[in-house]
């Protein structure tokens, strides 16, 4: 399964769509996600930081992890965590 984490941008064809961090974590828990693409800001106070922290804590890493955010600070944080903790 390919998972798109973004509250605004429509996912590419064939991708499941998680609009909140809780939805993304639920999908990672319940499905074999092979590819993940994350926006940083998900509306309000929600971001995909909890998703990446959850993956770190549970050692759940899709084969491909991308960040498609327009938030430069968010991109730096997400990619830094993925680069540091992804096996």
HELIX and SHEET records of a PDB file:
HELIX    1   1 UNK A   21  UNK A   30  1                                  10    
HELIX    2   2 UNK A   49  UNK A   58  1                                  10    
HELIX    3   3 UNK A   72  UNK A   85  1                                  14    
SHEET    1   A 4 UNK A  15  UNK A  18  0                                        
SHEET    2   A 4 UNK A   2  UNK A   5  1                                        
SHEET    3   A 4 UNK A  35  UNK A  38  1                                        
SHEET    4   A 4 UNK A  64  UNK A  67  1                                        
END                                                                             
